[in-house]
Amino acid sequence: MSVAPSDPTPTPTSTAGALDAHRRERSEHVMRLRSFVRSTSAARLAAFGLSVGDGHGQLMRLRQAAYTSGLGDLSPDDVLIVKACMVQQATARPVVFSHSTSDAIWAAPTIGTRTELVEYVMPPGAQGRSADVRRRRTGQMTECVEIGGLLVTPYDRMVVDHARHAQLESAVSVCDNALHLGLATREALLAEHDRVPKGRRGRSMAQLAIHLADARAESPLESLSRTRMFQTSLPMPELQAKFYDCDGLIGRTDFYWPVLGLVGECDGALKYAVPQGDSGQTAVDALMQEKEREKRLRRHSEVDDVARWNWDEALPPGRLHGLLAAHRLRSVLDGGWPVPDGPLPKRAFVC
């Protein structure tokens, strides 16, 4: 078994503080979203001359006697939170939102398409059926926390639930973010994983994602890229390696393979984005600074080559492997990845 990467692991006290601050921030966000919810009837809306449709600026019916407006300006995650608020209003008893809905409420950086169904947990044998809702019946009932008036699965449980059911790249992204922001420790996530009964779906997948997680990852694209490297048996890179020259710090690189002197950089869509109201000079300056940074890197004695890629090159299975192969990086039998003992889940790999 390979040893998990050494993280700048936060203390339990600092983790609790960071998680409490994050929960307060998310509570404020959920409370703002509640203003989009309108509980009334179609007849009452008609009496006030209000129309219901699916166009921008119109009221939309999401559930019986529940309407909303302005969803076109919201992210898919925020739309899901609005729907959860409506489900809560329509449900006679309190429910604990889970899985994709808990992901959205906690602002987990998932990768891939998220379901539009509101999800919450129920004990085995519980009855009920409703449109736009997925009830997750489970014997592993848990305590819950309150965020903006919604009851949700605790943060560690949310991370493990997501890692069990999502693709590996999304699971690693959520685990990376938890460690990077100091919202959880690897030990706490493994302890939550151990509460899942053996043989349950996705248990080994979650364990693998927690082992692969690294607090040094700074974006979902970095998490995706590292997962693709693991899936195609490329050697594990150094993360956030620092390089200096006579002018001082050049910068930290996303990935570095010292044997080849190869630096890997992934460019997210927001890296050179133009802020609202900006003439575009900010993006031009950022691009020129990045070009100058790469020139200094290429002149460094320990750097022989620089590979760059974006979301379009990292997301399709196998494409990043081909790109890095062009830079002399080859698959190896043991890439030094931190994996748990025993066979790895088949669905962790892509063709």
Helices and strands as residue ranges (DSSP letters): H 12-33, G 34-36, E 37-39, H 42-47, E 60-63, E 66-68, G 71-73, H 76-90, E 96-97, H 99-106, E 118-122, E 133-137, E 145-147, E 150-152, H 155-165, H 168-180, H 186-194, H 203-212, H 220-231, E 238-245, E 248-257, E 262-266, H 281-299, E 305-309, H 311-314, H 319-325, G 346-348
